[in-house]
């Protein structure tokens, strides 16, 4: 399971950059964006930063003359830096991206009150999307999981028109269900041209998928027990499937 890439910055940079200690400023010049300071163990001052969308922690020595970039561990072997990055950077950004998916134009598969929500970016011609749809049947049909599919058109030149045909059908949820159940053999009412409204949906979904750092379908997102956003790109392996779906 891969950590999702944070392709958009949702947290402000350090507000008082001119007050950064000289050693931290020197590290900042290497391309690190300082987001906030925090109190670290051992009388050290810590700084949370971001480098190429990855979290970074910097620690200033008590005399203020040196700065160390890297991970800090306690006597139990706990990675204190990673805990800080998850809590202050990845957690908030992941929740913000989850809220964007909630507001997006998605197709419901399953019961709307199913307790576990999974978002899937899917292309009508994606064979792995169809396999994942089949994999999810036991959980969806048991009312334990709801899949929310965000249509994109990325695999073939015909993909946007096929996605538009699903979105403009009388019952998009039923059409998508029947289409996936047929293995893509269901005949769709393909439009001669994709209308602006449907193209906007596809483009907006594509931008959101890009912001999440995914470059292939299916791109699958869910919240784990710690409410941290998780990403699986491609057909999930058995252990990933169990982690995202829960018990049957």
C-alpha positions in Angstrom: 0.0 0.0 0.0 1.5 3.3 -1.0 1.2 6.6 0.8 -0.6 9.1 -1.3 1.4 12.0 -2.8 0.4 15.4 -1.7 0.4 17.3 -4.9 -1.3 20.4 -3.5 -0.3 22.4 -0.5 -3.1 22.8 1.9 -1.2 24.2 4.8 0.3 27.7 5.0 4.1 28.2 5.1 5.8 29.4 8.2 4.3 32.9 8.8 7.4 34.5 10.4 10.1 33.3 8.1 12.3 36.2 9.0 12.4 34.9 12.6 13.8 31.5 11.6 17.2 30.7 13.2 20.1 30.9 10.8 20.8 27.1 10.6 17.1 26.5 9.8 17.2 29.2 7.1 20.2 27.5 5.6 18.3 24.2 5.3 15.3 26.1 4.0 17.4 27.4 1.1 17.7 23.8 -0.1 14.1 23.9 -1.2 12.3 23.0 2.1 9.2 24.9 2.9 8.9 25.5 6.7 5.3 25.1 7.9 5.4 25.4 11.7 7.7 25.1 14.7 7.1 22.8 17.7 8.7 21.9 21.0 10.9 18.8 20.7 12.3 16.6 23.4 15.7 17.3 25.0 15.3 21.0 25.0 15.4 21.2 21.2 13.2 23.3 19.0 11.6 21.4 16.1 10.4 22.6 12.7 8.0 20.8 10.4 8.6 21.3 6.7 7.8 20.0 3.3 10.2 19.0 0.5 8.8 17.9 -2.8 5.4 17.1 -1.1 7.1 14.9 1.5 7.2 15.8 5.2 10.5 16.8 6.8 11.5 17.5 10.4 14.3 19.8 11.4 15.7 20.0 15.0 17.6 23.0 16.3 20.3 22.3 19.0 19.8 24.1 22.3 22.5 26.6 21.6 20.7 27.6 18.4 23.9 27.2 16.3 23.2 23.9 14.5 20.2 22.3 12.9 19.7 18.6 12.1 17.3 17.3 9.4 16.0 13.8 9.9 14.0 11.5 12.2 14.0 11.5 16.0 13.4 8.3 17.9 12.7 7.7 21.6 14.1 4.8 23.8 11.3 2.6 22.7 12.2 3.0 19.0 9.1 5.1 18.2 9.6 7.5 15.3 8.6 10.8 16.9 9.2 12.7 13.7 6.9 10.5 11.6 4.2 10.9 14.3 4.5 14.7 14.0 4.4 14.5 10.2 1.4 12.3 10.2 -0.5 14.4 12.7 0.3 17.9 11.5 0.8 17.4 7.7 -0.5 14.2 6.1 -3.5 14.0 8.4 -5.0 17.5 7.7 -4.1 17.3 4.0 -5.7 13.9 3.7 -8.9 15.0 5.4 -9.1 18.0 3.2 -8.7 15.9 0.1 -11.3 13.5 1.5 -13.8 16.4 1.8 -13.1 17.3 -1.8 -14.0 13.8 -2.8 -17.2 14.0 -0.7 -18.2 17.1 -2.7 -17.3 15.6 -6.1 -19.8 14.1 -8.6 -19.6 10.4 -7.8 -21.8 7.3 -8.5 -23.1 5.3 -5.5 -22.7 1.6 -5.5 -24.2 0.0 -2.5 -26.4 1.2 0.4 -26.0 4.9 1.1 -26.0 4.2 4.9 -23.2 1.5 4.6 -20.7 2.3 7.4 -17.5 2.1 5.3 -17.0 4.5 2.4 -14.5 3.9 -0.4 -13.8 6.3 -3.3 -12.7 4.8 -6.6 -11.5 6.7 -9.7 -12.5 4.5 -12.6 -12.3 4.5 -16.4 -15.0 2.6 -18.4 -12.3 0.7 -20.3 -10.2 -0.1 -17.2 -10.0 -3.9 -16.8 -8.7 -3.7 -13.2 -11.6 -1.4 -12.3 -13.9 -4.2 -13.3 -12.0 -6.8 -11.3 -12.0 -4.5 -8.3 -15.8 -4.0 -8.7 -16.2 -7.8 -8.6 -13.8 -8.2 -5.6 -16.0 -5.7 -3.7 -19.3 -7.5 -4.2 -19.4 -9.5 -1.0 -18.9 -6.4 1.2 -21.2 -4.1 -1.0 -24.0 -6.7 -1.2 -23.8 -7.3 2.6 -24.4 -3.6 3.2 -21.0 -3.1 4.8 -19.3 -1.0 2.1 -20.4 1.7 -0.3 -18.3 2.4 -3.3 -18.4 6.0 -4.6 -17.1 6.0 -8.2 -15.6 9.1 -9.7 -15.6 8.6 -13.5 -12.5 9.7 -15.5 -11.6 9.3 -19.2 -8.0 8.5 -19.4 -7.3 5.1 -21.0 -8.7 5.4 -24.5 -9.7 8.3 -26.8 -13.2 6.8 -26.5 -13.1 6.9 -22.7 -14.7 10.4 -22.1 -17.6 9.6 -24.4 -18.2 6.3 -22.7 -18.1 7.9 -19.3 -20.4 10.6 -20.5 -22.9 8.0 -21.7 -23.0 6.5 -18.1 -23.3 9.9 -16.5 -26.2 11.0 -18.7 -28.1 7.8 -18.6 -31.5 7.7 -16.8 -30.0 6.0 -13.8 -26.2 6.3 -13.7 -25.8 4.1 -10.7 -27.8 1.2 -12.4 -26.0 1.8 -15.7 -22.6 1.6 -14.1 -23.6 -1.5 -12.1 -24.9 -3.3 -15.2 -21.9 -2.2 -17.2 -19.4 -3.5 -14.7 -21.4 -6.6 -14.1 -21.4 -7.3 -17.9 -17.6 -7.0 -18.0 -18.0 -3.9 -20.2 -20.1 -5.6 -22.7 -23.3 -3.6 -22.0 -24.1 -1.4 -25.0 -24.0 2.3 -24.0 -25.7 5.2 -25.7 -22.5 6.9 -26.7 -23.0 10.6 -27.6 -21.5 12.0 -30.7 -19.8 14.7 -28.6 -19.3 15.0 -24.9 -21.4 17.9 -23.6 -19.7 20.7 -21.5 -21.4 19.6 -18.2 -20.1 16.0 -18.5 -16.7 17.2 -19.6 -16.5 19.4 -16.6 -17.3 16.5 -14.3 -14.6 14.4 -15.9 -12.0 17.2 -15.9 -12.8 18.0 -12.2 -12.4 14.3 -11.3 -9.2 14.1 -13.2 -7.8 17.2 -11.4 -8.7 15.7 -8.0 -7.1 12.4 -9.0 -4.0 14.3 -9.9 -4.0 16.2 -6.6 -4.1 12.8 -4.8 -1.0 11.8 -6.7 -2.6 8.9 -8.7 -1.6 8.2 -12.3 -3.6 5.0 -13.0 -7.0 3.4 -12.4 -8.5 2.2 -10.3 -7.2 4.7 -7.8 -8.9 3.7 -4.5 -9.1 5.8 -1.3 -10.4 5.1 2.2 -9.8 6.2 5.8 -8.1 3.7 8.2 -9.0 3.3 11.9 -6.9 6.4 12.7 -8.8 8.4 10.1 -5.7 8.7 7.9 -6.3 8.7 4.2 -5.0 5.6 2.5 -4.4 5.0 -1.2 -4.2 1.9 -3.3 -3.5 2.3 -7.0 -4.3 -0.7 -9.2 -5.9 -4.0 -8.3 -5.6 -4.5 -4.5 -3.9 -7.5 -3.1 -5.7 -9.7 -0.6 -4.2 -8.0 2.5 -5.0 -4.5 1.1 -8.6 -5.6 0.2 -9.1 -6.8 3.8 -7.7 -3.6 5.3 -9.9 -1.4 3.2 -13.1 -3.4 3.3 -13.0 -4.9 6.8 -14.5 -8.3 7.7 -17.1 -9.9 5.4 
